[in-house]
């Protein structure tokens, strides 16, 4: 799987917002902004439990569930994955600057 898997999944979730599929789980989540927020909380707990009490396969599976629900939550609030990437880049730039500054002292 390539690094653009999150981008492709985010695009699919965005497309589901306007889909006419009545049986779309994603669309049902997007129709009520509280639902994806709750699911992110539930999935985050499951990731934490898998990290300390289960095997690697369970952790990978729970993390995939968390990422999916997080992307649905972002879509429900009209936050793009690109905006999140930009924030991560900004933070990484700040961290790089701090490291360079500390190394020069």
N, C-alpha and C positions, 0 to 999 in steps of 0.2 A: 504494500500500500504506500502510495506516495504522500508527501507532505500536504498535498492539496485536498486530502480527504475531508478535513474540517470545512474547507471552502465549499466543496461539493455538497456536503451534508447541509451546510448553512443555506446554500442555494435551493436545495430541495425543500427545506423547511419554509423558506420564504415563498416558494411556489405553492405550498400547501395552504398558505394563508387565504388565497383566493380560489382554491380548488372547490369544485362542487361535490367532491367525495364526502358523502355524509358519514361514511364509516372510517374516515381518516382519524386516527388517534392524534396525530399532530394537529390537525385542524381543531379537534375538540379541545386540546390544550390551549391553542391560540385564542379560542373564543372566550376564554375566561382567564384573565391574567393572573389570578390567584393560583390556579392549578399548576402552571409550570414552576412558580415560586415554591410551592409545597413539594413538588417532585424533586427540585434541586436539593432541598433540605433532606428529603428522604434518601436520595441517592448518595449524597455526601456522607451521611451516616453509614450507609452500606459500604462505601469505599473505605472509610476508616476502619470498620469492622473487618473487612477483607484484608486490609493491610496488616492487622495485628493477629488475626485469628484464623485466616484461611490461606489457601495457596496462591501462587502467582496467577494461575488461570482465573481464579475467582476475582482477584484484584483487577486483572485486565478487563474482565467482563463488566464488573461494577463501574470501572472508570469509563468504559465506553457508554454505559447507561448515563452516567453523570454528564459526560460531554454532550450527548444528545439533548438531554433535558436542559442543560445550560444554554445551548444554542437556541432551543425553543424559547426559553426565558428571554434571552437577548432579543429575539425576533418580536416577542410580545411587547417589548418596550421600545422597539424600533432602534435598537443598537446593533450596528453591523459588526461583523467579525473584524473587518478592516479597522474599525475604530479601536477595538481591543488590541489588535496587532500594533497600531500606532502608539498606544499607551505603553505597551510592553517595550517597544523600541525606545521610547522616550526614557523609560526607567532604566533600560540597559545602558543607554547613553550616559545617564547620570552616574550609574555605577562605574562605568568605564572611566569617567572623568575623576571620580573619587579615587579610584585605584591609581590612575596616573599621577594625581596630586600626591597621594601617600608615598608613591615610589620615588618621587622627586625630592622628598623632604630628607 
